[in-house]
């Protein structure tokens, strides 16, 4: 019998996965090098009490998940509805289909099949995407919109998120009458959009994350708080910003970014959180460990998830010292010690790609690099308000969900804002730290909940800004990029 085209696509794509990723009978899951995923393994072992081998198996399942997701989107667009990794129940990959009859054929060739489960849902991912895009156009989704639609794969729904603080900002900037009329119109448009697909679409209020911007020991290695003359600029390094009142606040470098074309061809920038620059009108350069590094301001926005600042170096000589004259331009700093504390050594991880928000799967193990500090543990550094006992450096956890941002249980404190969120498994950049849903300080504890602005959202908006003068901004993903 002749095979259908969709079936052929699926078999070809999944055959590649099978060949590249044999099952757990191997001595170590192929594709995952334990030395490069130390933080991710430590998180799984500590959080779930699993063996190192089981942690590596779960990470291998995570490694193949983007390829499987891409293959299923292509081969079964009318039925495939997304996936997630359920770390709480055995590290199982749960794949959703509208039509369960295609599941066996779709997943027949997948390695570690015993840890892949299927679920039947009402809507395909293509249907959800179409509804989200329609609503985004109707509510004029963007940095200044009070309503932003996003797909919740776990719920098999589109959620229209209301950002109440955006509406409040508009009210402060306009007359009460005009602001009230505009708010009523926005609300009516959003309500009609939800009602048009009432079974598929729901509306909720988005809780505004609390920004984690902060209000000279010199180790031999690059430390988040002290990395002068120790190689290139990296994600995870401290930035100290002078406020208008004379105090100093701390934030963290996210990624090295380069602009192409337009008014800034080939120019290097440092990416961090926009709220780090908010309410600072002075032009005192931003420092690292007492040395001027980047400008006080750049191209900025502060409206989660559009919360970013692309900041240029203070001059060409500084750019040459920190980046252009270095051998690698695409690094994040993984400063780490024993599980749960300390930063007694550091390694660099290269960033090789950027995952868009739609491709980020709940259950992925992710890591973040931060520079939050406290005077008790680092008396000669700026106290960012992290609280005694919190250690800067590498912290790992998992993606809990995505909405308009990336929600994680990765530990973070005041001073970590702007820091990078990334995967060790496939060296992918995901986002930068916005803030928290909690009021926490001091050592990490169970139940952390911190939010990250997606890089896709940031880079798309940044490249469209008038201030960007037609330049396109990209995270550097190669050593000499």
Helices and strands as residue ranges (DSSP letters): H 5-20, G 34-37, H 38-48, H 52-75, E 80-86, G 87-89, E 92-97, G 100-102, H 103-107, G 113-115, E 116-120, H 125-138, E 147-152, E 157-162, H 164-173, H 176-196, E 201-205, E 210-211, E 238-242, E 248-252, E 255-260, G 262-264, E 267-272, G 274-276, E 286-288, E 291-294, E 299-303, E 306-312, H 316-319, I 320-324, E 331-336, E 345-350, E 353-354, G 357-359, E 365-370, E 393-402, E 406-408, E 420-422, E 428-436, E 450-454, H 455-464, G 466-468, E 472-475
